[in-house]
């Protein structure tokens, strides 16, 4: 098929993760639907974080316990401060870490309301996990939506994460659209080959999760790619944070 062609399997639309696919994906999210989306690590399932229906559907598709919070993805580093408390972080730290294959756990803003994020996403924790992925497509999707998306890996809970859409085809009937990684050697040059997931020994582990909720310290909650993890540690230590 052509790089920008859409097609359907079992009535589920599959679109390339390129700019022209964003309006359809945004429409689905605003209707309370769930979409599968390519990121800079593994495939994810996304729902509008302001949509009760969408977030509940995401939990149901994933088979995830409701007491297990989700991460969110935002469109830019500046958007992190809309959801997490960044006031105690060293100046410039987030700009060094993000965008990239890292999830930062921050104290959530005290003024977060149901109008901006469903409580199921963050409750009952005092922290919130936030991503600004290295892949331009999902950032552009969040920016066009005008909100964060709740994001989790595109696999049933307890199953391996996925690098190819065929690996989670059992979930397709419950999804509005599947946004497939786009081969950037074609005409959409804004999304580079560096954004494509390649299988390595740690490629299915997803992003590295770093807890920055305690002033002056950091904790690695989940290892991702080992090279990325090493780079993250170097940045954190350069900014004077101690590992707890």
N, C-alpha and C positions, 0 to 999 in steps of 0.2 A: 504493500500500500504506500501511497505518497506520505511524506513526512507530516503533512498537515491534515491528512484525511482522518475523519472520525469513522468509527465502525461500532457495531454492537455485538455483544455475545450474551445470549440469554436475556435479551431486552435491556441490558445494561450498556450505556454509552461509554465508549472508551475514546478519550481525546488526548492529543499530545499536550504535554505541559508547556505550552507556549502562550504568548500574550492573547492571541485570538480566542483561547479557550476560557479566559478568565470571566467574561460576562455570564456564561452559562453556569460556571461553578459558583459564582457569587449569588446568582439567582437561586440555585439549589440550597445553598447555605442559609439564605434569608427565609426560605420556605420551611426551615427546620429539618432539612435533609442532611445526610452524611455523605461525604465524598472521600475517595482515596486519592492521595496526592504524593507525588515524588518529592523527596527532600534531598538534602546533601548526604544523608546517611542511609536510612532504610525507608521503605514505604510507610506512610502514615494514614490514619483515618482522622478526618477533621470535621468538626461541627462548629457552628456559630456559638461562641461562648456566652452570648446573651439570650440564646434560644433554649427554653426549657425543653421543648420537644426534641430539638437537635441533640442536646447533651444527654437526655435520657435514652434516645435512640442509639447514640454512640456507645454508652455503657452496655446497652442490650446487645448490640452487634458484637462488641468485644467480649462479652461475657465477663465483664469486670465488676468486682464488688463495688457497691455504691459508696462504701466508706474508704475507697482507695482513690485519692485525688488524681486529677489529670494535669498534665503540663499544658501551657498555652504557647502559641506562636504568634509573634507580632511582626509588623512590617518593617520596623527600623529600630536601631539602638535607642533612639530618643523615646520610642513608644514603651520601652521597658518601664520607665518611670510612671506611666499611667496606671500600672498594676502593682509594681513592687516599690518598696522604700529604698531609694538609692542614696539617701542623704549622707550616710556614714561611709560610703564607699570612696576609696581614693579617686581623686579626679583623673579621668582618662582611662580607668581600668576597664570599664565595659566596652569602650571603643577599641581597646586592644584585644579583648576576648571575642568580640562579636562584630559582624556576623560570623558564624562558624558552627562546627559540630560540637557545641557545648550547650548544656542547659544550666542556667544559674538559678539557684534557690535563694530567694530574698524574703525578708519580712514583707508580708502583703500590706498594701496601703490600708490604713484604718478607715478610709472613706469609700472603700469599694462597696458598691451597692448591687442589688439584684439586677438593676437596669443595665449595668455594665458587664457583669459576669455572674453566671449562675452559681449559687453557693455550693452545688455539688462538685464543682471543679476544684475548689480550694478547701472547703470545709472538711474536717474541723481543725485543720492545721492553721498555725499562725504564719506559715510560709507559703510561697507560691513559686512554682517552677516555670521558668520563662525561657523560650527559645527565640533566637533571631537566626534562622538557618542560613547557611552559606549559599543555598540555592536561591537565585533571584526570583524564580517563579512563585514560590510559596510566600515570599515577602511581598511581591506584587499583589498576590491574591488577598493577603490580609489588608494591605493598603487600600485596595479597591473596595473591599468589604467595609472598611472604616472601623474595624474592630479586630480584636484577637480571635483566633480560633482555638478551641480545645483540641488537643492533638495527642494521639496515642498510636502505637505501632499497628500496622495493618495485618494483624493476625489474631486468632482467638487467644484469650489469656492462657498462658502456659505453653503455647506453641512457639516454634522458632519465628523470628522476625523475617521479613521478606525483602528481597532485592529485585524481584521480578513480579509483574502483575499476575502471572499465571499461578504463582505460589499461594495467592489468597483468593483464587477464583470461587471458592465455596462461599465467600462473603458477598460476591458481586450482586446477587439478586436483592440484597438489602441496601445497596448503595445507589445514589442518584447518578453518579458519574465516576469513572476511573480516569485519573489524569496521569498518563504514562510518561516516563522519562523520554525526553526528546533528544534525538541525535543532533548535537549542535554543529555537526559538519554540514548540515543543511542550512537553510536561509535565515533562521532565527539566531543571529550571532550573539544576542544579548545573554543567552544562557550557555555558558561555556562547558567544555568537556570536563573541566575540573569539578563540575557539579554532579557528574554522573557517578552512581555507586558502582564500584567494582568489588568483586568478592575477594577478600583477604581473610587472614586468620581471625581478625576482629571486626570485619565489616558488618556482621549481623548484630553486633552489640549495641548499635545506636550511638547516640551522643554521650559524651562524658558529662556527668552530672556533678556540679560543684556547689556546695553549700556556702553561701556568703552572708548568711543571716546573723552571724555573730561578729561583732566589730573586731577588726584586726586579725581575723583568722579565716582559714578556709578548710573545708573537708571534702574529700572526693567520695561521693556517695555511690557512683558507678563508673567503672572504667569504660571508655570507648576505645577508639583506635589508639594504639600505644604511642605512636609518633605524636598524635594530637595531644594526648595526655601529657607527654613530656613538654610540649610547647606551652600548654596551659600552666603547668607548674612553674615554668620559667617566668612567665608573665606575672603570675601571682606573687612569686618571690621577689621579682623586680620591683613590685609595688609595695613591698614590705609586709606582706601577709605571712603569717606563720601557720603551718599545717596543724590542725588540732586532732 
